[in-house]
């Protein structure tokens, strides 16, 4: 063996050993859980365990797999106990079924192990459909807005059983932007005067959110969690974090999506069409409703940008970083129309976005 080949061989072996050494505990545990999941499906019977394959990604510790059976396909959720709790998912799934909305039905459970067998809502996300065929936006958003109106109207029966979207949670979410994106990712810290401006901005956003009518809030009602289905569209996923909270929160999630954007005038038209179908919305003037909608959007978009940075630094999931500029551009657009949000418009447009272009990850 020549010296060059020997060196290359040793580098390959060393690299392999280093990768093995660096395999973290989470990956090892995930592999063990996959074997346990296969065993559970085998015990249930009727499933082609060899067909088990990833069904979708997730920003949490949950994983989803699709599996074949003689009568079709099913989805299996893996929610590791100690990291994820199946209880809220099971509770909200039951609520959605009682509301006659199209969430996955829970068919079999192994709560002790964190496994749920679910009906399959297919593999076509709203996001993919909208990117591939933007002309479908009208009917797809009409369906999503109709389903959201039903969620809020029929959800009144269940919303008191949900955790409250209270001031503490709203302020914590806002802190994610400052702590994880500004300080952790960009090493950008507010001086004492800026800290005061930041606090006043947070006070405005929290006050606006808390003064809105309280409804059943999905909390992640957007294009990655809505599936295009033939009957009772859309299929609704990722609802386990539902809360009782502000009227416009889910509307903002849908129409000012972190993953896809639409012209501001179109967003306004969709928002006002929803208001006309909402009893709580109709009780507010157009101006009041749009102000609540826009300020709620700023709160959610700051939160989302902070979460994306946290996913990168804490959880090793950098892909969400590319969605931060789109998310923060919503804030710049809205803040320019509100003198009270001048600090946010300035710090994001002059410091945060330029820095992100220099070091996106």
N, C-alpha and C positions, 0 to 999 in steps of 0.2 A: 504494500500500500504506500503510495507516494506521500511526501510530507504534506502537500496541499490537500490531498484527499483526507489524510489523517486529521488535519486541523478542522476541515469542514465537518468530518464525522464527529469529532469531539465537541464542536460547537453545537451540532444537532442534538447529541445526547445530553449535553449540559443544559441546553434550552428546554428539552423535554423534561428533565429532572426539575428544573426551576418551575416549570408550569405545574408539575405535579405537586411540588412543595407549596406553591401559591394557591392551590385549589382551596377555597375557603370552606368553612364548615357548612355554610348555607347550601353550597352546591352539593356536598356530600349528603346532607340531609334530604335535599330535593330528590336525589337519585334513590335514596332509601324509601322515600314517600312514593315515588313512582312505582316501585316494586310492590309496595303495600297496596297502592291503588289498583294495580293489575290483579293482585290477589283478591281484593274485594269484588271486583267485577266478575272474576271467574266464579266466586262463590255465589253471586247473584244468578249466574247462568244466562245463556242466550246472547252473549256478547263476543264479538271477535276481538279479543284482547290485543292481537297482533296489529289491529288497525288503529290503536290508540295514538293520537297525534295532537300537537298543540292546536287549540281552537282560536285563541286570541291572547294578546299580551295584556298586562295589567301593571298599574303603577304601584300596587301594593304587593303583599306576599302571596296573594291568591294566584292560582294558575287554573287555566281552563283547558280541557282536552275534549276532542270529539272522538266518538267510538261508534263503530258500525254494529248493527244488529240485523237480524233477519227481517225486521219490520221497519228499518230506517236507521237514522243516525240520532245519537243523543250527545249531550254535553255533560261532562263530569267536572265539578268544581273541587279543587284541592285547596282547602283553607287550613294551614297548619295551626293546630291548637297552641295557644300561648302567644301567637302572633296575629291570628285572625279569629273572629267569633262568628260562627254560623248563625247565631240567634237572630240578629237584626235582619240578615238576608232572608231568613225563613219567615220572619214576621211581616216584612214589607212585601214579599212575594205573595203572601196570603191576602194582604190588603189589596194589592193590584188585581188579584183574581176576583175579589169581591166587588171591585169597582168596574169589572169587565174590561180592564185594560190588558194589553198583550205583553205580559211579562212571562219569563220561563216558569213552567210548572215544576214543582218539586215532586219527583216520582219515587225516589228512595233516598234514605239518609243513613249516614253513619257519623253521627255528631261527635262521638268520642274521638274518632280519627280525623274529623274535619272533611269528610267526603259527602258530596251531594250529587245525585243523579238528576239531571234536568232535561226538560224538553228542549229541542234544538230550534232556535229562531233563525237559523241559516247563517250565512257567512258574508252577506252584503251589508256593510255599514253604510249609514247615510253619507259619511265622509267620502267613501269610495264612489258611491253613486253620484254625488254632487260634483266631484272632481271630474269624473268621466263624462257626465251628461249634465252640464249646468242648466240646460233647458228644463230639467225635471224639478228645479228648485221650487217652482210655484206649487205644484201638487204635493211634493214631499213636505214642504213647510206647512201647507194647509193641514195635512194629516197630523203633523207634530203639534201644531197649535191647538187643533181640536182635542187631541189626547191630553195636552196640558190643561186645557179648560176642564176636561172631565176629572183629571187628577185633583184639581183644586176644588171643584164643586162636590164631587163624591167623597173626596178625601177629608172633608169637614167632619165626617163621622169618626175618623181615625186619628186626626192630627194631634189630639190631646195626648195620645199614647206615645208620641215621638219626643225625643229630646228637644229642648228649646234652642232656637238660634239666638242666643242671648248676647248681651253686651260683651261678656267675657270672651266668648268664642269669636265674635266679630273683630274685637281688638287683637286677639291672638293671631287671627288670619292676616290682618294688616301688618303685624310685626314680622311676618315671614318675608315680606318684600324688603324691609330694612335689614333684617338680620342675615338672611341667606343670599339675596341677590346683591344688595348694596355692599354690605360689610364682608361677608364670606367670599363671594365670588369676585367682586370688583374692588375690594379694599377701599370702599367709599364710605366715609363716616360723616355724619352731620355735626356741625359745630353747635354751640348752644342756641344761637339764633335760629338755625335751620331746624334744630330739634323742636323748638317752639312752633315753627311753621308746620312741621310734620304732625305734631300733636293736634294743632287746630284743624288740619285737613282730616285727620282720623276722627276727631269729634264730629265734624260735619257729616262724614260718611256713615258713622255709627248712628247718629241721631236720625238721619234720613231713613236708614234701614229699620230702625226700631219703631218709627212712627207709621210704617206702612201696615195695612191689614195683614193679619197672620193667616197663613194657609199651609197646606201640605206641600213641603218642598223636597223634590227629588235630590237636589243639590249638585248633580252632575248631568243635567239634561242637555246633552250636546251631541254632535254628529258622530262621535266615537261610541256613544252608548245607545244610539238608536239604530235599529236594524230595519232594512227594507224587506217587508213581508207581503205576501199576496192578500191576506185577510187581516182585517183589524190593524192596519198599519198605523204607527210603527211598532216593532218589537222593542221593548224597553229593558235595558240592562243596567247593572252597576248602581242599584238603588239602595244599597244597604246603609248608606250614611244619611238617609232621609231625616228631616227635622221639621219642626213647626217654625216657620219663619216668614220673611217678607214676600209680599205678593209678587214682586217683579224679579225675584232672584232667578228662578228657572227660565223665565222669559229672556233675561240677559244671557244666561248660559247658552241658550239655543241660538239667539239672533246675533250676539256678539261673541261668536265661537272662537276659542283660542286656536283652532285648527283650520278654519276656513272663514273668509270674510266676504261681505256683500256691500254694495254701495249704501252709503248712509241713508239716502232717501228711501231705498227699498226696506231697510231695517226699520225705519220710522213707520212706514206703511204697515208692515207686518205687526209691529208693536201696537199700533192703534187699532188694527183689526182684532187683535186679541182683546184689547180693552173693551171693544164693543160687545164681546161675548162673555165678559167677566162681570158678575154682579158687583164685586168689590171695585173693579176697575171703573165701571160706569158711575160709581158713586163719587169718583174723583174727576176734576176737570181735566181736559186734555193736557193743559200745561202742568198741572200737579203730577199727573201720571207720567208724563215724559221726563219730568225732573227726577222723580223717584227711580224711574227706569235707568236714566243716565248715571245718577250717583251710585245706584246699586252696581252698575257695570264697573265703575271705577274701583269700588271695594273688591269685587270679584276678580278683576284683572290684576290688581296689585297682589292679591292673595295667590292667584295662579302663577304669576311670574316668580314669586317667592318659592312656591312649591316646586316649580320646574328646576330652580337652582338647587333646592334641597335634594331633589331626586338625583341630580348630578353629583353633588358632593357627598351626601350621606349614603345614598343607595347605589351609586355607580351606574346610573341610568342617564347618560348625557344626551340622548336623542331629543329629549324635551326642550333642550336649550334653544333649538332652532325656532321654536314657537314663541319665544319671549318677545322679539321685536313686534310681531303682529299683535300680540296681546297688549303690549304697552302703547302701541300706536293708537289703540282705542282711547286710552287715558289721555294722551296728548290732544287728540281731537276734541274730546269732551271738556277737558280742563281749560282749553282755550276760550270756552264760552262761559266759564264761571270764575269770576274774580277771586272767589274764596279758594280756588284750586290752582292759583297762579304758581305757587311754590312747586306743586307736583309737575305741572307742565314744564317749568324751567329745569328742574333737576333731571327729569326723564329725557327731555329733548337735548339738553346741553351737556349732560354728564353720563347718564346711564346708557342711552342708545349709542353714542359715540364710542364708549368704552367696550360695549358688546361687540361692535364691529372689529375692534382691535383684538379682543380675546373672547371669542364666542363661547368657548368651553373651558 
